[in-house]
Amino acid sequence: MQRPRLVTAAPAAPIDRRETRPDAPAADEAAPDAAGARSRFGGRKALLGAAVAAAIAAGGWYGYDWWVDGRFLVETDDAYVGADMAVIAPKISGYVAAVAVGDNASVKAGAPLVTIDQADFRLALQAAEGKIATQQASIDRFDSQIAAAEAQIAQAKAQVDSTNADRERAAADYDRAQQLVKSSYGSKQALDQAKADRDRAVAAVEAARAGVAAAEANRAVLAAQKGEAQRTLQELETARAQRQRDLDATLIAAPFDGVVGNKAVQVGDYVTPGKRLMAVVPLDRVYVDANFKETQLADVQPGAKVRLSVDAYPEHDVTGIVDSLAPASGAQFSLLPPENATGNFTKIVQRVPVRIRVDPEDVAKGRLRPGLSVIASVDTRTAPKLTSGAADQRR
């Protein structure tokens, strides 16, 4: 008896129970979207590769530029344009009579800036000159009196000579009278008369000599008075010079060529010595002070060329030369220098001012103004070579 053959039916296909959406894309429409996605991925990959290649190229160029040029440059942005400007201030007090310039005006050396009222100063000068004239007249009078005293001295000396002659004659007459009396040829009366004449002659000589001494003493007194008058005259002349100086100080002039700035004076203002009226800036003598870190100074030497980038004119580079290095760091010149001997210590990199002389051609353009910010880049390759002695001194 044969067993019946079991026939296994094929499994039924799974029934897709998802509802068919009317707006669902067909299979033939999904294929292009997949191709577009692959295309976009490929574009991004290419762009990324190009960016990496550009970065590598830029890095290589930067490294090459640093090796060839950049490693020799010392740069700081702590730099500013400077100038030795003059603050204009009066030496005297008074009312301002005229102001000859305005803000930002160009002036030449010696040009008038401010005039202070001169009336009082002219009167003071005239009074001083009057005192000098009076004192000079006194000195002239003393000269006349001294001349008269010298004449009196001469007259007194002549009188001395005359009385000496009379005394000698009287003495001789007395001697003869004595001889005559001794020989009995003369009288006692004649002898007495001769003796009296001799004594009068001697007294006259003494009186004449006293007259000479008195005349000389008078001359000495007059000479002393004249000397005192001359010293007074010198004091008066000094006072007159001071009055003249004050009068000259009423006219305030520009000390050098430059441009006026920060004007703070008007006609009618009362000014006192030292009051700031304005400033004169010599734009033809500007310089740059760059504050380099102490770690950057090893190869910074006077004479090295400098490229200056002024923030106000970024499209124009200015050239210069290192002029000198400050003798101390900027902190040492501050009002309160740091004291690191006490308390906790935190090391701070110090900065040393370096004076840079700007190229005269760039200065002549007149565009640099004190206070402008500058980026200074020193090319250490252009510094002059130090001799062994100078190098040892620098170390």
Contacts in CASP RR format, 6 or more apart in sequence:
PFRMAT RR
TARGET T0000
AUTHOR 0000-0000-0000
METHOD contacts of the structure
MODEL  1
MQRPRLVTAAPAAPIDRRETRPDAPAADEAAPDAAGARSRFGGRKALLGA
AVAAAIAAGGWYGYDWWVDGRFLVETDDAYVGADMAVIAPKISGYVAAVA
VGDNASVKAGAPLVTIDQADFRLALQAAEGKIATQQASIDRFDSQIAAAE
AQIAQAKAQVDSTNADRERAAADYDRAQQLVKSSYGSKQALDQAKADRDR
AVAAVEAARAGVAAAEANRAVLAAQKGEAQRTLQELETARAQRQRDLDAT
LIAAPFDGVVGNKAVQVGDYVTPGKRLMAVVPLDRVYVDANFKETQLADV
QPGAKVRLSVDAYPEHDVTGIVDSLAPASGAQFSLLPPENATGNFTKIVQ
RVPVRIRVDPEDVAKGRLRPGLSVIASVDTRTAPKLTSGAADQRR
72 379 0 8 1.000
72 380 0 8 1.000
72 381 0 8 1.000
73 377 0 8 1.000
73 378 0 8 1.000
73 379 0 8 1.000
73 380 0 8 1.000
74 292 0 8 1.000
74 296 0 8 1.000
74 299 0 8 1.000
74 300 0 8 1.000
74 377 0 8 1.000
74 378 0 8 1.000
74 380 0 8 1.000
75 375 0 8 1.000
75 376 0 8 1.000
75 377 0 8 1.000
75 378 0 8 1.000
76 290 0 8 1.000
76 291 0 8 1.000
76 292 0 8 1.000
76 293 0 8 1.000
76 296 0 8 1.000
76 375 0 8 1.000
76 376 0 8 1.000
77 373 0 8 1.000
77 374 0 8 1.000
77 375 0 8 1.000
77 376 0 8 1.000
78 290 0 8 1.000
78 291 0 8 1.000
78 292 0 8 1.000
78 351 0 8 1.000
79 288 0 8 1.000
79 289 0 8 1.000
79 290 0 8 1.000
79 291 0 8 1.000
79 308 0 8 1.000
79 356 0 8 1.000
79 373 0 8 1.000
79 374 0 8 1.000
79 375 0 8 1.000
79 376 0 8 1.000
80 288 0 8 1.000
80 289 0 8 1.000
80 370 0 8 1.000
80 371 0 8 1.000
80 372 0 8 1.000
80 373 0 8 1.000
80 374 0 8 1.000
81 286 0 8 1.000
81 287 0 8 1.000
81 288 0 8 1.000
81 310 0 8 1.000
81 368 0 8 1.000
81 369 0 8 1.000
81 370 0 8 1.000
81 371 0 8 1.000
81 372 0 8 1.000
81 374 0 8 1.000
82 286 0 8 1.000
82 287 0 8 1.000
82 288 0 8 1.000
82 289 0 8 1.000
82 370 0 8 1.000
82 371 0 8 1.000
83 281 0 8 1.000
83 282 0 8 1.000
83 283 0 8 1.000
83 285 0 8 1.000
83 286 0 8 1.000
83 287 0 8 1.000
83 370 0 8 1.000
84 282 0 8 1.000
84 285 0 8 1.000
85 279 0 8 1.000
85 280 0 8 1.000
85 281 0 8 1.000
85 282 0 8 1.000
85 370 0 8 1.000
86 255 0 8 1.000
86 256 0 8 1.000
86 279 0 8 1.000
86 280 0 8 1.000
86 282 0 8 1.000
87 276 0 8 1.000
87 279 0 8 1.000
88 113 0 8 1.000
88 114 0 8 1.000
88 252 0 8 1.000
88 276 0 8 1.000
88 277 0 8 1.000
88 278 0 8 1.000
88 279 0 8 1.000
88 280 0 8 1.000
89 273 0 8 1.000
89 274 0 8 1.000
89 275 0 8 1.000
89 276 0 8 1.000
89 277 0 8 1.000
90 114 0 8 1.000
90 116 0 8 1.000
90 249 0 8 1.000
90 252 0 8 1.000
90 271 0 8 1.000
90 272 0 8 1.000
90 273 0 8 1.000
90 274 0 8 1.000
90 275 0 8 1.000
90 277 0 8 1.000
91 246 0 8 1.000
91 249 0 8 1.000
91 273 0 8 1.000
91 274 0 8 1.000
92 116 0 8 1.000
92 121 0 8 1.000
92 246 0 8 1.000
92 249 0 8 1.000
92 250 0 8 1.000
92 273 0 8 1.000
93 270 0 8 1.000
93 271 0 8 1.000
93 272 0 8 1.000
93 273 0 8 1.000
94 116 0 8 1.000
94 117 0 8 1.000
94 120 0 8 1.000
94 270 0 8 1.000
94 271 0 8 1.000
94 272 0 8 1.000
95 116 0 8 1.000
95 117 0 8 1.000
95 268 0 8 1.000
95 269 0 8 1.000
95 270 0 8 1.000
95 271 0 8 1.000
96 114 0 8 1.000
96 115 0 8 1.000
96 116 0 8 1.000
96 117 0 8 1.000
96 265 0 8 1.000
96 266 0 8 1.000
96 267 0 8 1.000
96 268 0 8 1.000
96 269 0 8 1.000
96 270 0 8 1.000
96 271 0 8 1.000
97 115 0 8 1.000
97 116 0 8 1.000
97 117 0 8 1.000
97 118 0 8 1.000
97 250 0 8 1.000
97 267 0 8 1.000
97 268 0 8 1.000
98 114 0 8 1.000
98 115 0 8 1.000
98 267 0 8 1.000
99 113 0 8 1.000
99 114 0 8 1.000
99 115 0 8 1.000
99 263 0 8 1.000
99 265 0 8 1.000
99 266 0 8 1.000
99 267 0 8 1.000
100 111 0 8 1.000
100 112 0 8 1.000
100 113 0 8 1.000
100 114 0 8 1.000
100 115 0 8 1.000
101 107 0 8 1.000
101 111 0 8 1.000
101 113 0 8 1.000
101 260 0 8 1.000
101 263 0 8 1.000
101 278 0 8 1.000
102 260 0 8 1.000
102 263 0 8 1.000
103 260 0 8 1.000
103 261 0 8 1.000
103 262 0 8 1.000
103 263 0 8 1.000
104 259 0 8 1.000
104 260 0 8 1.000
104 261 0 8 1.000
105 259 0 8 1.000
105 260 0 8 1.000
106 257 0 8 1.000
106 258 0 8 1.000
106 259 0 8 1.000
106 260 0 8 1.000
107 113 0 8 1.000
107 254 0 8 1.000
107 257 0 8 1.000
107 258 0 8 1.000
107 259 0 8 1.000
107 260 0 8 1.000
107 280 0 8 1.000
108 254 0 8 1.000
108 257 0 8 1.000
108 258 0 8 1.000
109 253 0 8 1.000
109 254 0 8 1.000
109 255 0 8 1.000
109 256 0 8 1.000
109 257 0 8 1.000
110 253 0 8 1.000
110 254 0 8 1.000
110 255 0 8 1.000
111 253 0 8 1.000
111 254 0 8 1.000
112 251 0 8 1.000
112 252 0 8 1.000
112 253 0 8 1.000
113 252 0 8 1.000
113 253 0 8 1.000
113 254 0 8 1.000
113 260 0 8 1.000
113 277 0 8 1.000
113 278 0 8 1.000
113 280 0 8 1.000
114 252 0 8 1.000
114 265 0 8 1.000
114 277 0 8 1.000
114 278 0 8 1.000
115 250 0 8 1.000
115 251 0 8 1.000
115 252 0 8 1.000
116 249 0 8 1.000
116 250 0 8 1.000
116 251 0 8 1.000
116 252 0 8 1.000
116 271 0 8 1.000
117 250 0 8 1.000
118 247 0 8 1.000
118 250 0 8 1.000
121 243 0 8 1.000
121 246 0 8 1.000
121 247 0 8 1.000
121 250 0 8 1.000
122 247 0 8 1.000
124 243 0 8 1.000
124 246 0 8 1.000
124 247 0 8 1.000
125 240 0 8 1.000
125 243 0 8 1.000
125 244 0 8 1.000
125 246 0 8 1.000
125 247 0 8 1.000
127 243 0 8 1.000
128 236 0 8 1.000
128 239 0 8 1.000
128 240 0 8 1.000
128 243 0 8 1.000
129 240 0 8 1.000
131 236 0 8 1.000
131 239 0 8 1.000
131 240 0 8 1.000
132 233 0 8 1.000
132 236 0 8 1.000
132 237 0 8 1.000
132 240 0 8 1.000
135 229 0 8 1.000
135 232 0 8 1.000
135 233 0 8 1.000
135 236 0 8 1.000
136 233 0 8 1.000
138 229 0 8 1.000
139 226 0 8 1.000
139 229 0 8 1.000
139 230 0 8 1.000
139 233 0 8 1.000
142 222 0 8 1.000
142 225 0 8 1.000
142 226 0 8 1.000
142 229 0 8 1.000
143 226 0 8 1.000
145 222 0 8 1.000
146 219 0 8 1.000
146 222 0 8 1.000
146 223 0 8 1.000
146 226 0 8 1.000
149 215 0 8 1.000
149 216 0 8 1.000
149 218 0 8 1.000
149 219 0 8 1.000
149 222 0 8 1.000
150 219 0 8 1.000
152 215 0 8 1.000
152 218 0 8 1.000
153 212 0 8 1.000
153 215 0 8 1.000
153 216 0 8 1.000
153 219 0 8 1.000
155 215 0 8 1.000
156 208 0 8 1.000
156 211 0 8 1.000
156 212 0 8 1.000
156 214 0 8 1.000
156 215 0 8 1.000
157 212 0 8 1.000
159 208 0 8 1.000
159 211 0 8 1.000
159 212 0 8 1.000
160 205 0 8 1.000
160 208 0 8 1.000
160 209 0 8 1.000
160 212 0 8 1.000
162 208 0 8 1.000
163 201 0 8 1.000
163 204 0 8 1.000
163 205 0 8 1.000
163 207 0 8 1.000
163 208 0 8 1.000
164 205 0 8 1.000
166 201 0 8 1.000
166 204 0 8 1.000
166 205 0 8 1.000
167 198 0 8 1.000
167 201 0 8 1.000
167 202 0 8 1.000
167 204 0 8 1.000
167 205 0 8 1.000
168 201 0 8 1.000
169 201 0 8 1.000
170 194 0 8 1.000
170 197 0 8 1.000
170 198 0 8 1.000
170 200 0 8 1.000
170 201 0 8 1.000
170 202 0 8 1.000
171 198 0 8 1.000
171 201 0 8 1.000
173 194 0 8 1.000
173 197 0 8 1.000
173 198 0 8 1.000
174 191 0 8 1.000
174 194 0 8 1.000
174 195 0 8 1.000
174 197 0 8 1.000
174 198 0 8 1.000
176 194 0 8 1.000
177 186 0 8 1.000
177 190 0 8 1.000
177 191 0 8 1.000
177 193 0 8 1.000
177 194 0 8 1.000
177 195 0 8 1.000
178 191 0 8 1.000
178 194 0 8 1.000
180 186 0 8 1.000
180 190 0 8 1.000
180 191 0 8 1.000
181 187 0 8 1.000
181 188 0 8 1.000
181 190 0 8 1.000
181 191 0 8 1.000
252 277 0 8 1.000
254 280 0 8 1.000
255 280 0 8 1.000
256 280 0 8 1.000
256 282 0 8 1.000
257 282 0 8 1.000
257 284 0 8 1.000
258 280 0 8 1.000
258 281 0 8 1.000
258 282 0 8 1.000
258 283 0 8 1.000
258 284 0 8 1.000
259 280 0 8 1.000
259 281 0 8 1.000
259 283 0 8 1.000
260 278 0 8 1.000
260 279 0 8 1.000
260 280 0 8 1.000
260 281 0 8 1.000
261 278 0 8 1.000
261 279 0 8 1.000
261 280 0 8 1.000
261 281 0 8 1.000
262 276 0 8 1.000
262 278 0 8 1.000
262 279 0 8 1.000
263 277 0 8 1.000
263 278 0 8 1.000
264 276 0 8 1.000
264 277 0 8 1.000
264 278 0 8 1.000
265 271 0 8 1.000
265 277 0 8 1.000
265 278 0 8 1.000
271 277 0 8 1.000
281 369 0 8 1.000
281 370 0 8 1.000
283 363 0 8 1.000
283 366 0 8 1.000
283 368 0 8 1.000
283 369 0 8 1.000
284 363 0 8 1.000
284 364 0 8 1.000
284 366 0 8 1.000
285 363 0 8 1.000
286 358 0 8 1.000
286 363 0 8 1.000
286 368 0 8 1.000
286 369 0 8 1.000
286 370 0 8 1.000
287 323 0 8 1.000
287 355 0 8 1.000
287 356 0 8 1.000
287 357 0 8 1.000
287 358 0 8 1.000
288 306 0 8 1.000
288 308 0 8 1.000
288 320 0 8 1.000
288 355 0 8 1.000
288 356 0 8 1.000
288 358 0 8 1.000
288 374 0 8 1.000
288 376 0 8 1.000
289 353 0 8 1.000
289 354 0 8 1.000
289 355 0 8 1.000
289 356 0 8 1.000
290 306 0 8 1.000
290 353 0 8 1.000
290 354 0 8 1.000
290 356 0 8 1.000
290 374 0 8 1.000
290 376 0 8 1.000
291 330 0 8 1.000
291 351 0 8 1.000
291 352 0 8 1.000
291 353 0 8 1.000
291 354 0 8 1.000
292 300 0 8 1.000
292 351 0 8 1.000
292 352 0 8 1.000
292 354 0 8 1.000
292 378 0 8 1.000
293 349 0 8 1.000
293 350 0 8 1.000
293 351 0 8 1.000
294 329 0 8 1.000
294 349 0 8 1.000
294 350 0 8 1.000
294 351 0 8 1.000
294 352 0 8 1.000
295 349 0 8 1.000
297 325 0 8 1.000
297 352 0 8 1.000
299 380 0 8 1.000
299 383 0 8 1.000
300 322 0 8 1.000
300 325 0 8 1.000
300 354 0 8 1.000
300 378 0 8 1.000
300 380 0 8 1.000
300 383 0 8 1.000
301 322 0 8 1.000
301 380 0 8 1.000
301 383 0 8 1.000
301 384 0 8 1.000
301 386 0 8 1.000
302 321 0 8 1.000
302 322 0 8 1.000
302 323 0 8 1.000
302 324 0 8 1.000
302 325 0 8 1.000
302 383 0 8 1.000
302 384 0 8 1.000
303 321 0 8 1.000
303 322 0 8 1.000
303 323 0 8 1.000
303 382 0 8 1.000
303 383 0 8 1.000
303 384 0 8 1.000
304 321 0 8 1.000
304 322 0 8 1.000
304 378 0 8 1.000
304 379 0 8 1.000
304 380 0 8 1.000
304 382 0 8 1.000
304 383 0 8 1.000
304 384 0 8 1.000
305 319 0 8 1.000
305 320 0 8 1.000
305 321 0 8 1.000
305 378 0 8 1.000
305 379 0 8 1.000
305 382 0 8 1.000
306 319 0 8 1.000
306 320 0 8 1.000
306 321 0 8 1.000
306 322 0 8 1.000
306 356 0 8 1.000
306 376 0 8 1.000
306 377 0 8 1.000
306 378 0 8 1.000
306 379 0 8 1.000
307 317 0 8 1.000
307 318 0 8 1.000
307 319 0 8 1.000
307 320 0 8 1.000
307 376 0 8 1.000
307 377 0 8 1.000
307 379 0 8 1.000
308 317 0 8 1.000
308 318 0 8 1.000
308 319 0 8 1.000
308 320 0 8 1.000
308 356 0 8 1.000
308 358 0 8 1.000
308 374 0 8 1.000
308 375 0 8 1.000
308 376 0 8 1.000
308 377 0 8 1.000
309 317 0 8 1.000
309 318 0 8 1.000
309 374 0 8 1.000
309 375 0 8 1.000
309 377 0 8 1.000
310 316 0 8 1.000
310 318 0 8 1.000
310 367 0 8 1.000
310 368 0 8 1.000
310 372 0 8 1.000
310 373 0 8 1.000
310 374 0 8 1.000
311 372 0 8 1.000
311 373 0 8 1.000
311 374 0 8 1.000
311 375 0 8 1.000
312 367 0 8 1.000
312 369 0 8 1.000
312 372 0 8 1.000
312 373 0 8 1.000
313 367 0 8 1.000
316 367 0 8 1.000
318 358 0 8 1.000
318 359 0 8 1.000
318 362 0 8 1.000
318 368 0 8 1.000
318 374 0 8 1.000
319 358 0 8 1.000
319 359 0 8 1.000
319 362 0 8 1.000
320 356 0 8 1.000
320 357 0 8 1.000
320 358 0 8 1.000
320 359 0 8 1.000
320 362 0 8 1.000
321 356 0 8 1.000
321 357 0 8 1.000
321 359 0 8 1.000
322 354 0 8 1.000
322 355 0 8 1.000
322 356 0 8 1.000
322 357 0 8 1.000
322 378 0 8 1.000
322 383 0 8 1.000
323 355 0 8 1.000
323 356 0 8 1.000
323 357 0 8 1.000
324 354 0 8 1.000
324 355 0 8 1.000
325 352 0 8 1.000
325 353 0 8 1.000
325 354 0 8 1.000
325 355 0 8 1.000
326 333 0 8 1.000
326 352 0 8 1.000
326 353 0 8 1.000
326 354 0 8 1.000
326 355 0 8 1.000
328 352 0 8 1.000
329 350 0 8 1.000
329 351 0 8 1.000
329 352 0 8 1.000
330 350 0 8 1.000
330 351 0 8 1.000
330 352 0 8 1.000
330 353 0 8 1.000
331 337 0 8 1.000
331 338 0 8 1.000
331 350 0 8 1.000
331 351 0 8 1.000
354 376 0 8 1.000
354 378 0 8 1.000
356 376 0 8 1.000
358 368 0 8 1.000
362 368 0 8 1.000
386 394 0 8 1.000
END
